[in-house]
Amino acid sequence: MPQSNPFGRFQGRKSQVVIAGTPAPVTAEARNFGFTRTGAAQMSGKGAAPNAHNLGRGKGERLFGRNGEINASDKKELIQKIAALVTGSQDESKTGSERLFERRTTDEYAAIQARREEAVRIARTDRSGQGFMVLGEVLGEEVYETLGREGFSRNCLMVRDLGDKEVGRIRVRKKDVVAQISTTNINTTRVMVRQYWVYPGEYYLTGYASMEEKEIAQAGSELLDDKYQDLLEQIMVQEDAHIKGQWDDTVGTFNPLLTFNTFTPLFFSQGKINVDHWGIPCTRCVMAWDLWNDIAAEPEFANWFDPVTKHELILEGKLGSLMDVQIITDAFRYDTLRVLDDGEIYFLGPQIAVGTITQRRPLQAEPTNRYNFGQPERGWFMFQIQGDAVFPRAISKAQRVS
């Protein structure tokens, strides 16, 4: 077993990333392992190209001030700068691997890489396997934190931890409703609820990261970045896509599908009213990235916009509030991590009204290898046991039509 854990039991100095198009380092909330958030805007180099809003390196004012807030004189300018940040994050001329390479060439990445190199070296030479287990635990911790910080599911639904031998059940405030519940094969089914409890089936969220010994020797600690992204693609995308599928299944149960050509404050209020009129306050909306361009192009939105200026919250997809409805987007995720289609928006009530996720313990990470099959390959298998149910009255979907 290693003499010391180079990750400091998930504690220690915070890593740094550089906002795209700016020379200023920004302290991230990531743990000592140094993983970036799931988006492109926080990558260094040219992840967001310089544009007319003077966001480029050495041109005009910096996008963020020393206090970690966007530099903007009023709400209209703030909306424009967030739009530029969103647009820059969708630069399709670069793949996720290219964006990772850009970040790896920055100065602040060197210290993180040195810690990882030492951790990988210790893990490879540890014959007991404990060193490799530590790497898996840290990866699992980072993935689990990202689920709670950036995943739609855990931002919009209640999460309830279950103890051993405890039956997963979800309290229903109003009987004679329809619920979408998960089944054991992660499919969903529609049920009529006539009692005060719903008992959803449980399923596994799983992810598997594998690497050959020659890959570890050739790529070293940089390979951990790729495996972290691979696990997010398998676990976070699987969970968000599953919950989004349940939201889609609720269309027409109580709230009809709303369609629009132009996204305006009037239409936004209509979507909000779809949830409000059931006596459930609309508190959140999950919005595709391209709709922010409509918000930036419509000056009237500035009259209703309550901004979030902290870069940490913006890069997590929390852009502010419109008419007291919090806006959440997947704009800053890699294209492989996005689950919303262009032009989609979901209006949602409070977490307790939208639904609940039941889970048995946090994400578990187990080291694996294929040595007994004659293959020099090792990795980690990660899983979590959970169930969920959502309730249609608190969910209203809208879609742009061309």
C-alpha positions as CSV (number, residue, x, y, z in Angstrom):
1,M,0.0,0.0,0.0
2,P,1.4,3.5,-0.8
3,Q,3.0,5.2,2.1
4,S,1.1,8.4,1.5
5,N,-1.9,9.3,-0.5
6,P,-0.9,12.0,-3.1
7,F,-4.5,13.2,-3.3
8,G,-4.6,14.0,0.4
9,R,-7.9,12.1,1.1
10,F,-9.6,14.2,-1.5
11,Q,-8.4,17.4,0.2
12,G,-5.7,19.9,-0.5
13,R,-4.9,22.8,-2.7
14,K,-7.6,23.7,-5.3
15,S,-6.6,23.3,-8.9
16,Q,-6.6,26.1,-11.4
17,V,-8.0,26.4,-14.9
18,V,-7.9,29.3,-17.3
19,I,-11.0,30.8,-18.9
20,A,-10.9,30.5,-22.7
21,G,-9.7,33.6,-24.5
22,T,-8.4,35.2,-21.3
23,P,-5.0,35.1,-19.6
24,A,-6.4,35.1,-16.1
25,P,-6.3,31.8,-14.0
26,V,-9.5,30.9,-12.2
27,T,-9.6,28.8,-9.1
28,A,-11.9,25.8,-9.7
29,E,-13.8,24.0,-7.1
30,A,-12.5,20.6,-8.3
31,R,-10.7,18.5,-5.8
32,N,-6.9,18.0,-5.7
33,F,-7.2,15.5,-8.5
34,G,-7.4,18.5,-10.8
35,F,-10.2,17.4,-13.2
36,T,-11.8,20.2,-15.2
37,R,-15.5,20.8,-15.4
38,T,-17.4,19.1,-18.2
39,G,-17.5,22.1,-20.5
40,A,-15.3,23.8,-23.1
41,A,-15.4,27.4,-21.9
42,Q,-13.1,26.8,-19.0
43,M,-10.4,25.3,-21.2
44,S,-7.3,27.4,-21.9
45,G,-6.1,28.5,-25.3
46,K,-8.7,29.1,-28.0
47,G,-11.7,27.2,-26.7
48,A,-13.7,30.4,-27.1
49,A,-12.5,32.5,-30.0
50,P,-12.0,36.2,-29.5
51,N,-15.0,38.2,-30.7
52,A,-16.5,41.6,-31.0
53,H,-17.2,41.7,-27.3
54,N,-13.5,42.1,-26.5
55,L,-13.3,38.7,-24.8
56,G,-10.0,37.9,-26.6
57,R,-6.6,37.7,-24.9
58,G,-5.2,41.1,-24.4
59,K,-8.1,42.9,-26.1
60,G,-10.1,45.3,-23.9
61,E,-11.4,44.3,-20.5
62,R,-11.2,40.8,-19.2
63,L,-14.3,38.6,-19.2
64,F,-14.0,38.0,-15.5
65,G,-12.8,40.4,-12.8
66,R,-10.6,39.5,-9.8
67,N,-13.7,38.9,-7.7
68,G,-14.7,36.1,-10.0
69,E,-17.7,37.9,-11.6
70,I,-18.3,38.8,-15.2
71,N,-17.4,42.4,-16.1
72,A,-20.6,44.0,-17.3
73,S,-22.1,47.4,-16.8
74,D,-25.7,46.3,-17.0
75,K,-28.0,43.3,-17.5
76,K,-28.1,43.7,-21.3
77,E,-24.3,43.6,-21.6
78,L,-24.2,40.7,-19.1
79,I,-26.6,38.7,-21.3
80,Q,-24.4,39.4,-24.4
81,K,-21.3,38.3,-22.6
82,I,-22.9,35.1,-21.4
83,A,-24.1,34.5,-25.0
84,A,-20.5,34.9,-26.2
85,L,-19.3,32.5,-23.6
86,V,-22.1,30.0,-24.6
87,T,-21.4,30.4,-28.3
88,G,-17.6,29.9,-27.8
89,S,-18.2,26.7,-25.8
90,Q,-20.0,25.2,-28.9
91,D,-16.9,25.5,-31.1
92,E,-17.3,22.4,-33.2
93,S,-14.0,22.8,-35.0
94,K,-12.3,21.1,-32.0
95,T,-13.1,17.8,-30.5
96,G,-13.1,17.1,-26.8
97,S,-9.6,15.5,-27.1
98,E,-8.3,18.7,-28.8
99,R,-9.7,20.8,-26.0
100,L,-8.1,18.6,-23.4
101,F,-4.8,18.9,-25.3
102,E,-5.1,22.7,-25.1
103,R,-5.5,22.6,-21.4
104,R,-2.6,20.3,-21.0
105,T,-0.2,22.8,-22.6
106,T,-1.0,25.5,-19.9
107,D,1.4,26.3,-17.0
108,E,-1.1,25.6,-14.2
109,Y,-1.6,22.1,-15.5
110,A,2.1,21.2,-14.8
111,A,1.6,21.0,-11.0
112,I,-1.5,18.8,-11.3
113,Q,0.3,16.6,-13.8
114,A,3.2,16.1,-11.4
115,R,0.9,14.9,-8.6
116,R,-0.8,12.5,-10.9
117,E,2.4,11.1,-12.3
118,E,3.6,10.3,-8.8
119,A,0.2,8.7,-8.0
120,V,0.3,6.6,-11.1
121,R,3.9,5.6,-10.4
122,I,3.0,4.5,-6.9
123,A,-0.1,2.6,-8.1
124,R,1.8,0.7,-10.8
125,T,4.5,-0.4,-8.4
126,D,2.1,-1.4,-5.6
127,R,1.7,-5.1,-5.8
128,S,-1.1,-5.2,-3.3
129,G,-3.4,-3.3,-5.7
130,Q,-4.3,-0.7,-3.0
131,G,-2.7,2.1,-5.0
132,F,-4.8,1.4,-8.0
133,M,-7.9,1.2,-5.7
134,V,-7.1,4.7,-4.4
135,L,-7.0,6.1,-8.0
136,G,-10.4,4.5,-8.6
137,E,-11.9,6.0,-5.4
138,V,-10.7,9.4,-6.4
139,L,-12.1,9.0,-9.9
140,G,-15.4,7.8,-8.4
141,E,-15.5,10.7,-6.0
142,E,-15.0,13.2,-8.8
143,V,-17.7,11.7,-11.0
144,Y,-20.1,11.6,-8.2
145,E,-19.5,15.2,-7.3
146,T,-20.0,16.2,-11.0
147,L,-23.4,14.3,-11.0
148,G,-24.6,16.4,-8.1
149,R,-23.1,19.7,-9.3
150,E,-23.9,19.6,-13.0
151,G,-26.3,16.7,-13.7
152,F,-29.9,17.8,-14.5
153,S,-31.3,14.9,-12.6
154,R,-29.9,15.8,-9.2
155,N,-30.4,19.5,-9.6
156,C,-34.1,19.1,-10.5
157,L,-35.2,16.0,-8.4
158,M,-35.0,15.2,-4.7
159,V,-32.3,12.6,-3.8
160,R,-33.0,10.3,-1.0
161,D,-30.4,7.9,0.5
162,L,-31.6,4.4,1.5
163,G,-30.2,2.3,4.2
164,D,-29.6,-1.4,4.2
165,K,-32.8,-3.4,4.1
166,E,-34.8,-0.2,3.6
167,V,-37.5,-0.4,0.8
168,G,-37.3,2.4,-1.7
169,R,-40.5,4.3,-1.7
170,I,-41.5,7.8,-2.6
171,R,-44.2,9.9,-0.9
172,V,-47.0,11.2,-3.0
173,R,-48.7,14.4,-1.8
174,K,-51.7,14.1,-4.1
175,K,-53.4,10.8,-4.9
176,D,-55.2,10.1,-8.2
177,V,-52.3,11.2,-10.3
178,V,-50.2,9.6,-13.0
179,A,-46.5,8.9,-12.3
180,Q,-43.6,7.8,-14.5
181,I,-41.6,5.3,-12.5
182,S,-38.4,3.3,-13.4
183,T,-38.4,-0.4,-13.6
184,T,-35.6,-2.9,-12.9
185,N,-34.4,-2.8,-16.6
186,I,-34.1,1.0,-16.5
187,N,-37.2,1.4,-18.7
188,T,-40.1,3.5,-17.6
189,T,-43.8,2.8,-17.1
190,R,-46.8,4.9,-16.5
191,V,-48.8,4.1,-13.4
192,M,-52.0,5.5,-11.8
193,V,-51.2,6.4,-8.2
194,R,-54.1,5.8,-5.8
195,Q,-52.1,5.6,-2.6
196,Y,-49.7,7.8,-0.7
197,W,-46.6,5.9,-1.7
198,V,-44.9,4.9,-4.9
199,Y,-42.5,1.9,-5.0
200,P,-40.2,2.3,-8.1
201,G,-38.0,-0.5,-9.2
202,E,-34.3,-0.2,-8.7
203,Y,-31.7,-0.3,-11.5
204,Y,-27.9,0.1,-11.9
205,L,-26.1,3.1,-13.2
206,T,-22.8,1.6,-14.5
207,G,-19.6,2.7,-16.0
208,Y,-16.4,0.9,-17.0
209,A,-13.0,2.5,-17.7
210,S,-10.2,0.2,-19.0
211,M,-6.7,0.8,-20.2
212,E,-3.9,-1.4,-21.4
213,E,-0.5,-1.4,-19.7
214,K,1.2,0.0,-22.8
215,E,-1.4,2.9,-22.8
216,I,-0.5,3.7,-19.2
217,A,3.3,3.6,-20.0
218,Q,2.8,5.8,-23.1
219,A,0.2,8.4,-21.8
220,G,0.9,8.3,-18.1
221,S,-1.3,10.5,-15.9
222,E,-2.9,12.3,-19.0
223,L,-4.8,9.0,-19.5
224,L,-6.8,9.7,-16.3
225,D,-8.3,12.8,-17.9
226,D,-9.7,10.7,-20.7
227,K,-11.0,8.0,-18.4
228,Y,-12.7,10.6,-16.3
229,Q,-14.5,11.9,-19.4
230,D,-15.3,8.3,-20.5
231,L,-17.0,7.7,-17.1
232,L,-19.0,10.9,-17.3
233,E,-20.2,9.9,-20.7
234,Q,-21.4,6.6,-19.3
235,I,-22.8,7.5,-15.9
236,M,-23.9,11.2,-16.0
237,V,-25.3,11.0,-19.6
238,Q,-27.0,7.7,-18.8
239,E,-28.7,9.2,-15.7
240,D,-29.7,12.5,-17.4
241,A,-30.9,10.8,-20.6
242,H,-33.0,8.4,-18.5
243,I,-34.7,11.3,-16.5
244,K,-35.1,13.3,-19.7
245,G,-36.9,10.3,-21.3
246,Q,-39.3,10.2,-18.3
247,W,-39.9,14.0,-18.8
248,D,-40.7,13.3,-22.4
249,D,-43.1,10.5,-21.5
250,T,-45.1,12.9,-19.4
251,V,-46.0,15.1,-22.4
252,G,-49.8,15.1,-22.9
253,T,-50.6,13.5,-19.5
254,F,-51.5,16.8,-17.9
255,N,-49.5,19.4,-19.8
256,P,-49.5,19.5,-23.6
257,L,-46.4,20.0,-25.7
258,L,-45.8,23.7,-26.4
259,T,-44.3,24.8,-29.7
260,F,-42.8,28.1,-30.8
261,N,-40.9,29.8,-33.6
262,T,-39.4,32.7,-31.7
263,F,-38.4,32.5,-28.0
264,T,-39.9,35.5,-26.3
265,P,-40.7,36.6,-22.7
266,L,-44.4,36.1,-23.5
267,F,-43.8,32.5,-24.6
268,F,-41.6,31.9,-21.5
269,S,-44.4,33.1,-19.3
270,Q,-46.8,30.7,-21.0
271,G,-44.5,27.8,-20.3
272,K,-44.2,28.9,-16.7
273,I,-48.0,29.2,-16.3
274,N,-48.4,25.6,-17.6
275,V,-46.9,24.5,-14.3
276,D,-48.1,27.3,-12.1
277,H,-51.8,26.7,-12.8
278,W,-51.7,23.4,-11.0
279,G,-50.8,25.2,-7.8
280,I,-47.1,24.2,-8.2
281,P,-44.7,27.1,-8.5
282,C,-42.4,26.9,-11.5
283,T,-38.9,27.3,-10.1
284,R,-36.5,25.9,-12.7
285,C,-36.2,25.4,-16.5
286,V,-33.7,23.2,-18.3
287,M,-32.9,24.8,-21.6
288,A,-30.9,23.9,-24.7
289,W,-27.9,26.0,-25.3
290,D,-29.1,27.6,-28.5
291,L,-32.1,29.3,-26.8
292,W,-29.7,31.7,-25.1
293,N,-29.0,33.3,-28.4
294,D,-32.7,34.2,-28.6
295,I,-32.5,35.7,-25.1
296,A,-29.5,37.8,-26.1
297,A,-31.3,38.9,-29.3
298,E,-34.5,40.0,-27.5
299,P,-33.9,43.2,-25.5
300,E,-37.1,42.7,-23.5
301,F,-35.6,39.7,-21.7
302,A,-33.2,42.1,-19.8
303,N,-36.2,43.5,-18.0
304,W,-37.0,40.1,-16.5
305,F,-33.5,38.7,-16.1
306,D,-32.0,38.3,-12.6
307,P,-28.4,37.5,-13.4
308,V,-25.8,35.1,-11.9
309,T,-22.4,36.8,-12.3
310,K,-20.2,34.2,-10.6
311,H,-18.2,32.3,-13.2
312,E,-18.3,29.1,-11.1
313,L,-22.1,29.0,-11.3
314,I,-22.2,29.9,-15.0
315,L,-19.8,27.2,-16.0
316,E,-21.9,24.7,-14.1
317,G,-24.8,25.7,-16.4
318,K,-26.7,28.0,-14.0
319,L,-27.1,31.2,-15.9
320,G,-29.5,33.2,-13.7
321,S,-33.3,33.6,-13.4
322,L,-36.1,34.8,-15.6
323,M,-39.4,35.7,-13.9
324,D,-38.0,33.9,-10.7
325,V,-37.4,30.7,-12.7
326,Q,-33.8,29.5,-12.5
327,I,-32.2,28.7,-15.9
328,I,-30.1,25.6,-16.2
329,T,-28.4,24.6,-19.4
330,D,-25.9,22.0,-20.8
331,A,-24.1,24.6,-22.9
332,F,-20.8,24.1,-21.2
333,R,-20.6,20.4,-21.6
334,Y,-18.7,18.6,-24.2
335,D,-20.9,17.5,-27.1
336,T,-20.6,13.9,-26.0
337,L,-22.1,14.9,-22.6
338,R,-25.1,16.9,-23.8
339,V,-28.5,15.3,-23.7
340,L,-30.8,18.1,-24.8
341,D,-31.8,18.6,-28.4
342,D,-31.6,22.0,-30.0
343,G,-34.6,24.2,-29.2
344,E,-35.8,22.1,-26.2
345,I,-36.8,23.6,-22.8
346,Y,-38.5,22.0,-19.8
347,F,-40.4,24.1,-17.2
348,L,-40.2,22.4,-13.8
349,G,-41.7,22.8,-10.4
350,P,-39.8,22.4,-7.1
351,Q,-37.7,19.2,-6.6
352,I,-40.2,17.6,-4.3
353,A,-43.0,18.1,-6.9
354,V,-41.0,17.0,-9.9
355,G,-39.9,13.6,-8.5
356,T,-37.4,11.8,-6.4
357,I,-34.3,9.6,-6.9
358,T,-33.7,6.9,-4.3
359,Q,-30.1,5.7,-4.1
360,R,-28.2,3.1,-2.1
361,R,-24.8,4.7,-1.1
362,P,-22.7,6.9,-3.3
363,L,-21.1,5.7,-6.5
364,Q,-19.0,2.6,-5.9
365,A,-15.7,2.0,-7.6
366,E,-14.1,-1.4,-7.9
367,P,-10.7,-2.1,-9.5
368,T,-10.7,-4.7,-12.3
369,N,-8.2,-6.4,-14.5
370,R,-8.1,-9.0,-17.3
371,Y,-4.8,-10.7,-16.4
372,N,-6.5,-14.1,-15.9
373,F,-7.6,-13.9,-19.6
374,G,-4.1,-13.3,-20.8
375,Q,-4.6,-9.6,-21.5
376,P,-2.4,-6.9,-19.8
377,E,-5.4,-4.6,-19.1
378,R,-6.8,-3.0,-15.9
379,G,-9.3,-0.4,-15.0
380,W,-12.3,0.3,-12.8
381,F,-16.0,-0.7,-12.8
382,M,-18.3,1.8,-11.2
383,F,-22.0,1.3,-10.2
384,Q,-24.8,2.8,-8.2
385,I,-28.1,1.3,-7.3
386,Q,-31.1,3.7,-7.6
387,G,-34.7,4.1,-8.5
388,D,-36.8,7.1,-9.4
389,A,-40.3,8.5,-10.1
390,V,-41.4,11.8,-11.7
391,F,-44.9,13.4,-11.6
392,P,-46.3,15.1,-14.8
393,R,-48.1,18.1,-13.2
394,A,-44.8,19.7,-12.4
395,I,-43.3,19.2,-15.8
396,S,-44.0,21.1,-19.0
397,K,-42.0,20.7,-22.2
398,A,-41.6,23.2,-25.1
399,Q,-39.9,22.7,-28.5
400,R,-38.9,25.1,-31.2
401,V,-40.4,24.3,-34.6
402,S,-38.8,25.5,-37.8
